[in-house]
Amino acid sequence: MSGLCARGASVCGAILALALLTAAAAQAADPAPVPLTYGGEVRLRGEAFDNPMDLDDAADDSYQFWRLRYRLWLDARPRDGLRFHFRFGNEYRWGVHGASLGLASVRDPESRVSLDNGWAELADARRGLSLRFGRMDLLYGEGFLICDGTPADGSSSAYFDAIRARLERAGCTLDLFTAKIADEGFGAPARDEDLHGLYAQRGRYEAYALHRCKRGATIYQAGKPWEIVSPRQWTAAFGLRVSHLPKTGWYGAAEGAYELGEFEDAPPAEVADAPPDDHDDRRAWGAHARAGIALKARTHPALEVGGLWLSGDDPATATYEGFDDFCGEWPKWSELLIYTLYDGTTRLEHCDEPGVVRDAGAWTNLRAVWLEGRADLAPDLKLTARGMQAWADQPAETRGLLWGLRADWTGLPGVAVQALGEWFDPGEYFDGAGDGAWYARCQLVAAF
């Protein structure tokens, strides 16, 4: 592994050296310096969990592993109104070598450097207009629907291959963007998926309209009798968000979205026990809110209460009510709880057709309330504790009780250390034994 790491480090060093030499040459030719900034980080993350997917002590789903991610970014502004940004990176699990992941990606176990961000931006400051195109990160609000773009790569990256036009005027920001999430062409196994959006913000108020389309045939796996893996579907979402988030004092935020579209869930006709109707109209909604108070006292204590409601499909209706979380599948409410939504082992008896796993791995069919407390135990050490009670929306049964504890230390410049632990006590919603599950993470980030 040392040879692979050395090769990756040498590539990063070559990229940085080339960028610095280019900047030096430009400065020698022109008295005015070329604005060039750079930086990077290395993150070491250890993860361990037990029972999160099947909630059964008798099954073997206990894992422990280390993940290493490194990044190097360059930002150049050669003149007013023109900007280039590049970020190179890689993440891989220690001990994983030679495995084939298809096309090269940031999750490359052979430690090859990949392009994590690469975009150009043209701007007219006088008119408040800008156009950004290339590979970029997009984050709106608290990441409820738009945050992670690349599919199935965990925490290694979250980029979108996108075009974004922005208008800033009279205190209002209006974004129009389109992104290609996946393409069936060019030899890729992924199904075709596109995202389009219009997002407006003025002060603490935000409004948006989004559209996501997954083309191609519905993907299924033979099961008992069959399982839907990824349905052909399109969804439009219309949402509003309001927030007031000062560092101290009373704060709060709330967001809601209504969705409509179509959801085609039937496998090919040759599959046994296929339903007669191959699509449903989607009518779904989701909302989340939180409010609390953060005091100016020495330990900066804070107390927060929050809740969320994501609609689930009612099998008694011809409409599909399951909430579509668009590009918000990152573990924003729990690192552990998202695992219980990944496969069909705990969900099959609650679907309207046997063996159907609709929207697996998505934040959907979920109601929850939580209470969270935060305080600084030392000048650079913050402790956060949370208790969350969760239910399913359809059927209205208890998912379980989740406890979480997180510590963050930032005592050295450019260094951040975090330790996180979660415990889940499942309720009657889940099939099987319903044994408890836990998740733990420790990580070290060094940035420059």
C-alpha positions as CSV (number, residue, x, y, z in Angstrom):
1,M,0.0,0.0,0.0
2,S,2.9,2.3,0.6
3,G,3.8,2.2,-3.1
4,L,0.3,3.2,-4.0
5,C,0.2,6.0,-1.5
6,A,3.6,7.3,-2.7
7,R,2.4,7.2,-6.3
8,G,-0.8,9.2,-5.4
9,A,1.3,11.7,-3.3
10,S,3.7,12.2,-6.2
11,V,0.9,13.0,-8.6
12,C,-0.5,15.5,-6.2
13,G,2.9,17.1,-5.8
14,A,3.4,17.3,-9.5
15,I,0.0,19.0,-9.9
16,L,0.9,21.6,-7.2
17,A,4.4,22.2,-8.6
18,L,3.0,22.7,-12.1
19,A,0.4,25.2,-10.8
20,L,3.0,27.2,-8.9
21,L,5.5,27.3,-11.8
22,T,2.7,28.5,-14.1
23,A,1.8,31.3,-11.6
24,A,5.5,32.3,-11.3
25,A,5.9,32.5,-15.0
26,A,2.8,34.6,-15.4
27,Q,4.0,37.0,-12.7
28,A,7.4,37.3,-14.4
29,A,5.7,38.3,-17.7
30,D,3.2,40.7,-16.1
31,P,3.9,43.0,-13.2
32,A,0.4,42.4,-11.9
33,P,0.3,39.1,-10.0
34,V,-2.1,36.4,-11.1
35,P,-4.4,35.6,-8.2
36,L,-3.8,31.9,-7.4
37,T,-4.7,30.2,-4.2
38,Y,-4.4,26.6,-3.3
39,G,-5.0,24.3,-0.4
40,G,-5.8,20.7,0.6
41,E,-6.7,18.3,3.2
42,V,-6.2,14.7,4.3
43,R,-8.9,12.9,6.2
44,L,-8.5,9.6,8.0
45,R,-11.8,8.0,9.0
46,G,-12.4,4.8,11.0
47,E,-15.9,3.3,10.9
48,A,-17.5,0.4,12.7
49,F,-21.1,-0.8,12.9
50,D,-23.2,-3.8,13.8
51,N,-26.7,-4.9,12.8
52,P,-27.7,-1.7,10.9
53,M,-29.2,-3.4,7.9
54,D,-30.9,-6.6,9.2
55,L,-31.3,-5.7,12.9
56,D,-30.6,-9.4,13.7
57,D,-27.8,-10.5,16.1
58,A,-27.8,-13.9,14.5
59,A,-26.7,-12.5,11.1
60,D,-23.1,-11.5,10.3
61,D,-23.2,-7.8,9.3
62,S,-20.6,-6.4,11.7
63,Y,-17.9,-4.3,9.9
64,Q,-14.8,-2.3,10.8
65,F,-12.7,-0.4,8.3
66,W,-10.6,2.7,7.7
67,R,-11.1,5.2,4.9
68,L,-8.4,7.7,3.7
69,R,-9.4,10.7,1.6
70,Y,-7.0,13.3,0.3
71,R,-7.8,16.5,-1.7
72,L,-5.8,19.3,-3.3
73,W,-7.6,22.4,-4.7
74,L,-6.5,25.2,-6.9
75,D,-8.4,28.5,-7.5
76,A,-7.3,31.0,-10.2
77,R,-8.8,34.4,-11.1
78,P,-6.6,35.6,-14.0
79,R,-8.8,38.7,-14.5
80,D,-12.1,40.2,-13.3
81,G,-15.0,38.1,-14.3
82,L,-13.1,34.9,-15.0
83,R,-12.4,32.2,-12.5
84,F,-11.2,28.6,-12.6
85,H,-11.4,26.1,-9.8
86,F,-10.0,22.6,-9.7
87,R,-10.0,20.0,-6.9
88,F,-8.3,16.6,-7.2
89,G,-8.9,13.8,-4.8
90,N,-9.2,10.2,-3.9
91,E,-10.7,8.1,-1.2
92,Y,-10.2,4.4,-0.6
93,R,-10.5,1.8,2.1
94,W,-7.2,0.6,3.6
95,G,-6.6,-3.0,2.6
96,V,-8.8,-2.9,-0.6
97,H,-6.6,-3.4,-3.6
98,G,-7.2,-4.6,-7.2
99,A,-11.0,-4.5,-7.0
100,S,-12.8,-3.4,-10.2
101,L,-15.2,-0.6,-9.7
102,G,-15.9,-0.1,-13.4
103,L,-15.1,3.5,-14.6
104,A,-12.4,5.4,-12.7
105,S,-13.9,7.3,-9.8
106,V,-12.8,9.1,-6.6
107,R,-13.5,5.8,-4.8
108,D,-10.6,4.2,-6.8
109,P,-8.9,1.5,-4.7
110,E,-5.7,1.7,-6.8
111,S,-5.2,5.2,-5.4
112,R,-5.4,7.1,-8.8
113,V,-6.1,10.8,-8.5
114,S,-9.5,11.8,-9.9
115,L,-11.1,15.2,-10.7
116,D,-13.5,16.0,-7.9
117,N,-14.2,19.6,-9.0
118,G,-13.3,21.3,-12.2
119,W,-15.3,24.4,-13.3
120,A,-15.0,27.7,-15.0
121,E,-17.1,30.8,-14.1
122,L,-17.8,33.9,-16.2
123,A,-19.2,36.8,-14.3
124,D,-20.5,40.3,-14.9
125,A,-20.5,42.1,-11.5
126,R,-22.2,45.2,-12.9
127,R,-25.2,43.3,-14.0
128,G,-25.1,40.7,-11.2
129,L,-24.8,37.8,-13.7
130,S,-22.6,34.7,-13.6
131,L,-22.4,31.4,-15.5
132,R,-20.6,28.4,-14.0
133,F,-20.1,25.2,-15.9
134,G,-18.2,22.0,-15.3
135,R,-17.9,19.7,-12.2
136,M,-19.1,21.5,-9.1
137,D,-20.6,21.0,-5.7
138,L,-24.2,22.3,-5.2
139,L,-25.8,22.8,-1.8
140,Y,-29.1,24.5,-1.1
141,G,-30.6,25.1,2.2
142,E,-29.6,22.4,4.6
143,G,-29.2,19.8,1.9
144,F,-32.8,18.6,2.1
145,L,-33.1,17.9,-1.6
146,I,-29.9,19.1,-3.2
147,C,-26.5,18.1,-1.7
148,D,-24.9,14.9,-3.0
149,G,-24.8,14.6,-6.7
150,T,-22.6,11.6,-7.5
151,P,-24.5,8.3,-6.9
152,A,-23.3,5.5,-4.6
153,D,-19.9,7.0,-3.6
154,G,-20.5,7.6,0.1
155,S,-18.6,10.5,1.6
156,S,-15.8,10.5,-1.0
157,S,-17.3,13.2,-3.2
158,A,-20.6,15.1,-3.8
159,Y,-20.1,16.8,-7.1
160,F,-22.6,17.5,-10.0
161,D,-21.6,17.7,-13.6
162,A,-23.7,20.8,-14.1
163,I,-24.3,24.3,-15.6
164,R,-25.5,27.0,-13.2
165,A,-26.6,30.5,-14.2
166,R,-27.0,33.0,-11.3
167,L,-28.6,36.5,-11.1
168,E,-28.0,38.6,-8.0
169,R,-29.9,41.8,-7.8
170,A,-31.8,43.9,-5.1
171,G,-30.8,41.4,-2.4
172,C,-32.2,38.5,-4.2
173,T,-30.3,35.5,-5.7
174,L,-31.8,33.4,-8.5
175,D,-30.2,30.2,-9.7
176,L,-31.1,28.2,-12.7
177,F,-29.2,24.9,-13.1
178,T,-29.1,21.6,-14.9
179,A,-27.0,18.5,-14.1
180,K,-26.4,15.1,-15.5
181,I,-26.3,12.6,-12.6
182,A,-25.7,9.5,-14.7
183,D,-25.7,8.5,-18.3
184,E,-26.4,5.1,-19.8
185,G,-24.1,5.8,-22.8
186,F,-20.4,5.6,-23.0
187,G,-20.3,2.1,-21.6
188,A,-21.5,3.1,-18.1
189,P,-23.8,0.6,-16.3
190,A,-25.7,3.4,-14.5
191,R,-29.2,4.4,-15.8
192,D,-29.8,7.8,-17.3
193,E,-30.7,10.5,-14.8
194,D,-31.0,14.3,-15.2
195,L,-31.7,17.1,-12.7
196,H,-33.1,20.6,-13.4
197,G,-33.8,23.3,-10.9
198,L,-34.8,26.9,-10.2
199,Y,-33.8,28.2,-6.8
200,A,-34.6,31.7,-5.4
201,Q,-33.4,33.3,-2.1
202,R,-34.0,36.6,-0.5
203,G,-32.7,37.0,3.0
204,R,-34.1,34.3,5.2
205,Y,-36.7,33.1,2.6
206,E,-36.1,30.5,-0.1
207,A,-38.3,29.0,-2.8
208,Y,-37.5,26.4,-5.4
209,A,-38.8,24.2,-8.2
210,L,-37.0,21.0,-9.1
211,H,-37.3,18.2,-11.7
212,R,-35.6,14.8,-11.7
213,C,-36.0,12.2,-14.4
214,K,-34.7,8.6,-14.4
215,R,-35.0,7.2,-17.9
216,G,-34.5,3.6,-19.1
217,A,-36.2,0.5,-18.1
218,T,-37.1,-0.3,-14.5
219,I,-34.2,-2.2,-13.0
220,Y,-35.1,-5.3,-11.0
221,Q,-33.6,-8.4,-9.4
222,A,-35.1,-11.8,-9.3
223,G,-36.4,-12.3,-5.8
224,K,-39.4,-13.8,-4.0
225,P,-40.8,-13.4,-6.6
226,W,-39.0,-10.2,-7.7
227,E,-37.5,-7.0,-6.3
228,I,-37.4,-3.5,-7.8
229,V,-34.0,-2.0,-7.5
230,S,-34.4,1.3,-9.3
231,P,-37.7,2.3,-11.0
232,R,-38.1,4.4,-14.0
233,Q,-39.6,7.7,-12.7
234,W,-39.9,11.4,-13.0
235,T,-40.6,13.8,-10.1
236,A,-41.3,17.5,-9.8
237,A,-40.9,19.2,-6.4
238,F,-42.0,22.7,-5.3
239,G,-40.7,23.9,-2.0
240,L,-40.3,26.7,0.5
241,R,-37.8,27.3,3.3
242,V,-37.5,30.0,6.0
243,S,-34.6,30.2,8.4
244,H,-33.2,32.4,11.2
245,L,-29.9,31.0,12.4
246,P,-27.8,33.5,14.5
247,K,-24.9,32.1,16.4
248,T,-26.5,33.0,19.7
249,G,-30.1,33.6,20.9
250,W,-33.2,32.0,19.5
251,Y,-32.9,30.3,16.1
252,G,-35.1,28.2,13.9
253,A,-35.6,26.8,10.3
254,A,-38.4,25.1,8.5
255,E,-38.8,23.7,5.0
256,G,-41.5,21.8,3.1
257,A,-41.9,20.4,-0.4
258,Y,-44.7,18.9,-2.4
259,E,-44.0,16.4,-5.2
260,L,-45.8,15.1,-8.2
261,G,-44.8,12.8,-11.0
262,E,-44.9,9.2,-12.2
263,F,-43.4,6.1,-10.7
264,E,-43.1,3.0,-13.0
265,D,-42.4,-0.1,-10.9
266,A,-43.2,-3.1,-13.1
267,P,-40.5,-5.5,-14.2
268,P,-40.5,-7.0,-17.7
269,A,-43.5,-9.2,-18.6
270,E,-41.5,-12.4,-18.5
271,V,-41.0,-11.9,-14.7
272,A,-43.4,-14.0,-12.7
273,D,-46.1,-12.3,-10.7
274,A,-45.7,-8.9,-12.3
275,P,-48.5,-6.5,-11.4
276,P,-51.0,-5.6,-14.2
277,D,-50.4,-1.8,-13.8
278,D,-46.9,-0.7,-14.6
279,H,-47.0,2.9,-13.2
280,D,-48.5,5.1,-10.5
281,D,-49.0,8.8,-10.3
282,R,-46.7,10.2,-7.5
283,R,-48.2,12.6,-5.0
284,A,-45.9,13.0,-2.0
285,W,-44.6,15.6,0.4
286,G,-42.0,16.1,3.0
287,A,-41.1,18.7,5.7
288,H,-38.6,19.3,8.5
289,A,-38.2,22.0,11.1
290,R,-36.0,22.8,14.1
291,A,-35.9,25.5,16.7
292,G,-33.7,26.2,19.7
293,I,-31.7,28.6,21.8
294,A,-27.9,29.1,22.0
295,L,-26.7,31.0,25.0
296,K,-23.6,33.3,25.3
297,A,-22.4,31.7,28.5
298,R,-18.9,30.4,28.8
299,T,-19.8,26.9,27.7
300,H,-22.1,28.1,24.9
301,P,-24.9,25.7,25.9
302,A,-27.7,25.2,23.3
303,L,-30.9,23.2,23.3
304,E,-32.8,22.3,20.1
305,V,-36.1,20.5,19.3
306,G,-36.8,19.3,15.8
307,G,-39.0,17.0,13.6
308,L,-39.5,15.7,10.1
309,W,-42.3,14.0,8.2
310,L,-41.6,12.3,4.9
311,S,-44.6,10.6,3.3
312,G,-44.7,6.9,2.6
313,D,-46.7,4.9,0.1
314,D,-50.2,3.9,1.1
315,P,-50.9,0.5,-0.7
316,A,-54.6,1.1,-0.4
317,T,-54.5,3.8,-3.1
318,A,-53.6,3.8,-6.8
319,T,-51.3,6.8,-6.2
320,Y,-47.7,6.4,-5.1
321,E,-47.1,8.6,-2.0
322,G,-43.5,7.7,-1.3
323,F,-41.3,10.8,-0.9
324,D,-38.5,11.3,-3.3
325,D,-35.4,12.9,-1.6
326,F,-33.8,13.8,-5.0
327,C,-30.1,14.4,-4.3
328,G,-30.4,14.5,-0.5
329,E,-29.5,10.9,0.4
330,W,-26.5,11.8,2.6
331,P,-26.9,10.9,6.3
332,K,-28.2,14.3,7.4
333,W,-30.3,13.0,10.3
334,S,-28.4,9.8,11.2
335,E,-25.4,7.9,10.1
336,L,-27.0,4.6,11.4
337,L,-30.7,5.1,10.5
338,I,-30.0,5.4,6.7
339,Y,-28.7,1.8,6.7
340,T,-32.1,0.5,7.7
341,L,-33.5,2.0,4.4
342,Y,-30.8,0.5,2.1
343,D,-32.1,-3.1,1.5
344,G,-35.3,-5.0,1.6
345,T,-34.7,-7.2,4.5
346,T,-36.7,-5.1,6.9
347,R,-39.3,-3.6,4.5
348,L,-40.7,-6.3,2.3
349,E,-43.9,-7.1,4.3
350,H,-45.0,-3.4,4.1
351,C,-45.1,-3.1,0.3
352,D,-48.2,-3.5,-1.7
353,E,-46.6,-6.2,-3.9
354,P,-44.5,-9.0,-2.6
355,G,-40.8,-8.4,-2.9
356,V,-40.9,-4.8,-4.0
357,V,-38.2,-2.5,-2.6
358,R,-39.3,1.0,-3.6
359,D,-36.8,3.8,-3.3
360,A,-34.3,1.7,-1.4
361,G,-31.6,3.8,0.3
362,A,-33.7,7.0,0.3
363,W,-35.0,9.1,3.1
364,T,-38.7,8.4,2.7
365,N,-41.6,7.0,4.7
366,L,-40.3,8.5,7.9
367,R,-41.6,10.6,10.8
368,A,-39.4,11.7,13.7
369,V,-38.9,14.1,16.5
370,W,-35.6,14.8,18.3
371,L,-34.2,16.7,21.2
372,E,-30.6,17.9,21.0
373,G,-28.2,19.5,23.5
374,R,-24.8,21.1,22.8
375,A,-22.1,22.5,25.1
376,D,-18.4,23.3,25.1
377,L,-16.7,21.1,27.6
378,A,-13.4,22.9,26.9
379,P,-12.3,25.9,24.8
380,D,-12.0,23.8,21.7
381,L,-14.1,20.7,22.6
382,K,-17.8,20.6,21.8
383,L,-20.1,17.8,22.9
384,T,-23.5,17.1,21.2
385,A,-26.1,14.6,22.5
386,R,-29.3,13.7,20.7
387,G,-32.3,11.5,21.2
388,M,-34.7,10.8,18.3
389,Q,-38.0,8.9,18.2
390,A,-38.8,7.6,14.7
391,W,-41.9,6.2,13.1
392,A,-42.9,5.0,9.7
393,D,-45.6,6.9,7.9
394,Q,-47.0,3.8,6.1
395,P,-48.0,1.8,8.1
396,A,-48.1,4.0,11.1
397,E,-45.8,1.9,13.3
398,T,-42.8,2.7,15.5
399,R,-39.4,2.5,13.7
400,G,-37.5,2.9,17.0
401,L,-35.5,5.1,19.3
402,L,-32.1,6.5,18.3
403,W,-29.5,7.9,20.6
404,G,-26.4,9.8,19.4
405,L,-23.3,11.3,21.0
406,R,-20.7,13.4,19.1
407,A,-17.5,15.2,20.2
408,D,-15.6,17.7,18.0
409,W,-12.1,19.0,18.9
410,T,-10.4,21.9,17.0
411,G,-7.5,22.7,19.3
412,L,-4.8,22.9,16.6
413,P,-4.9,25.2,13.5
414,G,-6.1,23.3,10.4
415,V,-6.8,20.1,12.5
416,A,-10.3,18.7,13.3
417,V,-10.9,15.6,15.3
418,Q,-14.4,14.0,15.6
419,A,-15.8,11.0,17.5
420,L,-19.4,9.9,16.9
421,G,-21.5,7.0,18.3
422,E,-25.1,6.0,17.7
423,W,-27.4,3.3,19.1
424,F,-30.7,2.3,17.6
425,D,-33.4,0.3,19.4
426,P,-35.9,-0.8,16.7
427,G,-39.7,-0.9,17.1
428,E,-42.4,-3.1,15.7
429,Y,-42.1,-1.8,12.1
430,F,-39.1,-4.0,11.4
431,D,-39.4,-7.7,10.5
432,G,-37.2,-10.4,12.0
433,A,-35.6,-10.3,15.4
434,G,-35.5,-6.5,15.9
435,D,-32.2,-6.5,17.7
436,G,-30.4,-3.3,18.5
437,A,-27.8,-1.8,16.2
438,W,-24.9,0.6,16.7
439,Y,-22.6,2.8,14.6
440,A,-19.3,4.4,15.6
441,R,-16.9,6.7,13.8
442,C,-13.6,8.5,14.6
443,Q,-11.9,10.8,12.1
444,L,-8.9,13.1,11.9
445,V,-8.8,15.9,9.3
446,A,-5.6,17.9,8.6
447,A,-6.0,20.9,6.2
448,F,-3.7,23.6,4.8
